[in-house]
């Protein structure tokens, strides 16, 4: 009996297949995942922006790698974060808009790492990611409390939910909490997964202190209308100031990691949940469309001596790739079926990324016809495939095709002049919509049946 009991204990404690290192043995690295709300890639100096808004992100890129074509699956905070944490597209995890809770059946990156012995901590800066919406799954510590006196947004109700205290927390307060956790609450005998979300530079654009004056407002040039107005230019100036403020706070957090001697053993991942309109296509904010300014985001990874430094990868990737990539890089096996791809082999330089990979995009359904003066009725779907991009609004009877190589600002609809390309992308996009990317309950249904169910609310 004693021998059988010892054998049983050994089997229970043994690592899973392919997981030779264990969290308890100290062989696995730490993971620091940083997301920045509402950060346009083209307003980051690490991506060539004229003003030096992101010197600390540039330091990360110089010590690691930068993705040039990284896409959020949706231009909205809740759905994109659900995709980052699950490796699934919004129609699959069903968080298709803010305020919809991530169901417990969706296994998160935090849950997978916690099961392997990681200490998991989440520090978020907006009520949008409150634990009541399912984002705390797998975190032993999840800090989602905000003080009304220091919040940048004054909100009492949001998406049908009462906001009892504050709606958000500024970047410096979030960094202080993260550093305090590292110094005081971290279990030094275990690796950690620390998820830090920064709300800045989300509207209202109120850069603190000297950051409000750090950069000049954009030159109006010969432009007319709102983008040439002083109010708009000052808003952009403050938006850039908030980016620089957040970058400073990320630098403070990374410095704390270094002071504790953890840099060499910490995989750092930095990205954004979506961008911001800034009137490029008539919308000042985000969430209303699938244009590049809303869905193309920064993505940086650093892990000294494991990821070659100073590389720029120009092939397209998606944020649904992050969960499988992180697990693959650190050597954690999971039985979870991800829709994203592991990029680990490419990051190590073992194999190239696919330059012709299709990128899929989704925007929630709007029942109203207009929002902020933009015609938004129904849903939008999008695909980027090579140089071409289609945005399909089936409920509006509208589809547009753009050649991003010759028209990166998406000004000219080529759906008639390049009908063959339009048909090719439309067919690929429809394959994605029918392929099981949505909830399993929808598989095998015709498109009309799906739309009928979605009209009854079953898509959310």
N, C-alpha and C positions, 0 to 999 in steps of 0.2 A: 504493500500500500504506500509506503514511504517513497519508493522509487517511482511509482505511478504519479504520486502527488508532485514530486520534483519535476517529472517530465511534463506534466500539465502546466506547471508554473513557467517552465522554460518556453513552452509553445506560446503561452499567452504573452509573455514579455518579449518574444523574439520579434525583430523588425519585419515589416512586410517585404514582399518580393522586390528586389532591386534597391532596398533601403538599407544598405549595409551600415552607413553612418547613422547615428541616432542623435536626437537633440540633447539627450542626457550626456552623451559622450563628448559633446562640445565640438563635433566635427562639422556641423552645419553652420552656415553664416547667418548673420542677422539680415533682416529685410526692412528697409525704410521706404515706404511708398508715400509720395507726396503728390497731392492733386491740388491744382490751383483753379479756382472758379473763374469762368468767363475770361480766359486769357487768350487773346488772339495771337497766333503764332507770328504773324507779320508785324507785331508791335514788340517783339522780343529782339534785343540786339544780338543775342546768340544766333538768331536767324537773319541777321543783316539789317535790322531796323536802324535808322539813322541816329536815334538817340540811345544812349547807353543805359537802357532800362534794366538789363539783366546780367550784370557782371558776374554774379555768383552762379547763375545757371551756365554762363560761359565757362567758368572754372570746372563745373561738373562735366561739361561736354569735352573740354580739353583733357580731362583725366579719364574719360570714358568714350561714349559714342552718342551721336545725334542722329535721329531719324528725320529725314526731310519730308517724307510723305506719310505722316501718321494721321489717322482719322478717328474721331469720335463717332460712334454709331448713331448718335442723335444729338440735337443741339440743346439738350435739357439736362439739368444736374442729376436728378434722381435716376432716370433711366440709364445714363452713361455710367454712373457709379455702380449701379447694379450689374452692368455689363463688365466693368473692370473687375468686380469682385467674384463674378460667376463664370466669366468666359463665354457668356451667351448673348445673343442679340436680344434687343428689347421685346420683339414679338414672342420670344421663347420664354424669357423669365417673366414676362407680362407686366413689368413696370414700364408702361408705355408713356406715362406722364408723371409729373411730380404729384406727390400725395397718395400714390398707389403703393401699398406695402409690398415689399419683397417677401414672397411666401417662404415658409420654413422648408418646403421641399427643395428649394434651391440651395445646394451646398456652396458655401462661400470659401474664398481663399483663406480667410481667418479660421474657419472651421477645420479645413484640411490641415493647416499648420498647427492648430491647437491639438489636434488628434495625434500629431507627431511629437508633441512635447514642447512646442514653441510657447513662449509667453506672448500673448496677443493684447495689443492696446490700440484703441482708436481715439483720436482727438479731432473732432469735426468742428467747423466754424459756422454752420448754418442750420437752422431748424429743418431745412429740406432733408437733411441726412439724419434726423432724429431717430433714435432707436425704435420709436413707435412705428416707423415705416420699414422696419426689418433690417436696417443696416448694421445693427449691433450684433448680428449673428456671428458667433465664434469668438467674440472679443471678451476677454476676462475683465477688461476695463474699457469703458466706452464713455467718453466725456462729451456730452451734448447739452450742457447747461449754459445759458447765456444770460448776461445781466442786461436789463433794459436800459440802464443809465449809460452804458458804453456801446450799445449796439448802433450800427450805422443806419439800419432800417427800422422804422417804427411800424410794427405790424401787430394787430391784436388777434386777427383770424387769418388763416391761410389754408386754402384748399379744403375748407370745411372744418378745419381743426383750430381749436383755441390755442393761441400762443400765450402761455401764462406769464412768461418773463420776457427776455429779449429774444430777438429773431436771429442774431448773429454775433460773432466775436471778431474783433480786429486781429490782424496778423501778429502784432507784437504780443498780445495776450495769449494767443495760441502757441506761439513759440515758447513763451515762459512755461506754459503747462507741459509742453513736450520735453523741455530741458529738465524740468522738475521731476518728471517721470523717469527720465534717464538716470538722474543722479540719486533719487530717493526711493523709487518704487521698483526699479528694474531688478530682476533676479539674476545676479551675475553668474549663476551656475547654468543658466539656460539661454539659448538664442532667443531673440525677440523678433516679432513682426509688429512694427510700429507704423500705423496709418495716420497721416496728418493731412487734414484738408484745410486749405486757406480760402476764406470767402472773398477777400480782396482779390482782384479789382472789380468785383460786381458792383452794379449801381446801388445806391447813389454814389457817383464818383466824388469822393471827398478825401483826397490825399492829405495825410496829416503833416503839420508843420512845414518844414522846408521842402518836402516832397511836392507840395502844391505849386511851388515856383521853380522846380528843378529844370523843367524843360519848357521851351517856348511853345506857344500854341502853333498848330500847323499853318503853313502859309496858305491863304485862300487862293492864291494864284489868280487865274482868270475865271474861277468858278462862280456860279451863282446859286441862289437858293440857300437852304439851311446849312449845307456844308461850308458855305462861305461866311456864315454869320459868326459874330463874335461869341455868342452863347455856345454854339456847337464847338468852336475851336477851343474855348476854355474847358468844355467838357472833356474833349480829347486830351487836353493838357493834364487834367486831373486824372483821367484814366491811366495815362502813362506814368504819372506820379504814383498812383496806387500799385502799378506793376513794380516800379522800382522799390517801393516800400516793402512789398511782399518778398521781392528778391533779397532785400537786406535781411529780412527775418529768416528766410531759408538759409542764408549764409550763416546766421547766428546758430541755427540748429545744426548745420553741418560742422561748424567749428566745435560745438559741444561734443559731437560724435568723435571728432579728431582728438580733442583734449582727453577723452576717456580711452584713447588708444583703440578705438573700434573701427576706424576707417578701412583698414585692410581686410576686415572680416565682415563688412557690411555692404550688401547689394543695395544701391540707391536707385530708385526709379522715380522720375519726376515727369508729370504730364498735366494736362488740363482737361476739364470735362466738356468744354465747348468754347467757342469764341464769342464774338460780339458783332452786331450788325454795323454800328457806327454809320448808318445811312448809306452804305454801299449799294443796297438794293431797296431802299425805302424804309428799312426798320432800324431804329436806334439800338434796340436791345437784341435779344436772341430768342430762339425757340419757335420762330415763325416760318423758317424756311431752311433749305439744305444747301445754300450757297457756301462757297469755300470759307468765307470769313467766319462762318458759324461752326463748321465741322472739321476743318483742318487745324490740328493742334500741335503744340510742341511735345516731343517725347525724347527724354534723355535717360541713359542708363550708365551707371558707373560701378565697377567692382575691380579694384586694383589687382593686377596680375592675373585676373581671370577673364576680363573683357579688354581687348586691345584698346589702348588710349588713342584719342584723336581721330577716330574714324567717323565718317559721315555715310550713312546708308540711304541711298536715293530711291530704293524700291518701296512700293506701297505696303503699309501695315495698318492694322486696326487695333483699337484698344481692347477688343475682345481677346486679343492675343496675350495680354499681360499675365493673366492667371496661369495659363499653361506654360508660358515662357519662364516666369519666376520659379515655378515648381521644378521645371526641367533643369534650369540653371543650378539650383541648389541641391538637386538630387533627390527630391521628394516625389515618390510615385503616387498617383491617384487613379482610382477606377472611374472617376468622373468623366463623362463624355463632354468635352468642350467643343464649342463651335469655332472658337478661335484656334490659331495654330501656334505651336511652340516655335519661337524664333531662336532658340538657344544655339543650335548648330551654326546658324549664320552669324550670331554674335561672337561665337568663338572662332569664326573664320573657317569652319569646316565645310560649309556649303553655301552657295549664293542664294539670295532671296529671289522670289519669282517677280520679274519686272512687269509681267502681264497679269498679275493677280487682280481679280475684280474686288472692289471695295463696295460694301452695301450700307445704305443709309436709310433711316426711318424717322418720320416725324409724326407725332401724335395726331389723333383726330380732333378737329375743332367743329363743334356744332354750329357756332356762330359763323356768319359769312366773313366778317371783318374783325381784325384785332389791330389796334394802333394804326388804322388806315391801310392795312395790308389785307388783301383778299386771301383768306386762309381756310375756307370751308373744306371739311373732310380731312383726309390724310395725305401725306406725301411719302413717296419712296424714291430712293436714288441709287445710282450705281456709277462708280468711276471704274473704267476699264481701259487701261493704257492712257492715251491722251484724251479720250472721250469721256464725257459725263452726261448722264440723263437725269433729269428731275421729273418725276411723274406724279401728277396730282389727279388721280382718277376720278375723285368726286367733283372736281372742277372741269373735267374733260380737257385737261391741259397737260401737254408734255413738251419739254424743251431739251435740246441737245446742245452741248457746248464742246468746243475744241480747246482744251485747257492749255495746249501748247502754244497756239496762236492767240488765244483769248483767255488769259488766266483770270481776268476780272468777270468773266461770264456775262458779257454784254450782248453777244450776238447769238440768237437761236439758229442752229444749223439743221434743225429737224427736217426741213423741206429740201434744202440744198444738198444734204448728205443723208438722204432717206435710207440708204442701205445701212449706214452706221446706226441710225436711229432704230431701225428694225432689229439689228443685231443686239444692241444693248437692251431694248425692250424685251426681247425674248429671254436674254440672260437674267434680267431682273425678275421676270415672271417665274422663271425656274426657281429662283431663290425663294420667292414668296410661296411657292407650292411644295418646296422640298422638305418641309419639316422644320423650317426655321421658326415657325410659329408653335404654339402649344400643341403637344401631341393630340389633344382632343380635336384639333382642326385637321389633322392629317387625313388625306384621302377624300376630303370634301372638295367640291367644285368651288371655283372662285365666287360664284353667285351665292352658294350656300354659306361660304365663309363671311361674305359681306352681310348676309342676312343675320348671321349670328352676331357679328360685330355691331350691327345696328341696334341689337338688343343689349349691348354692353358687355358681351362675353369676351371681347378682346382685352378688356382691362380687369 
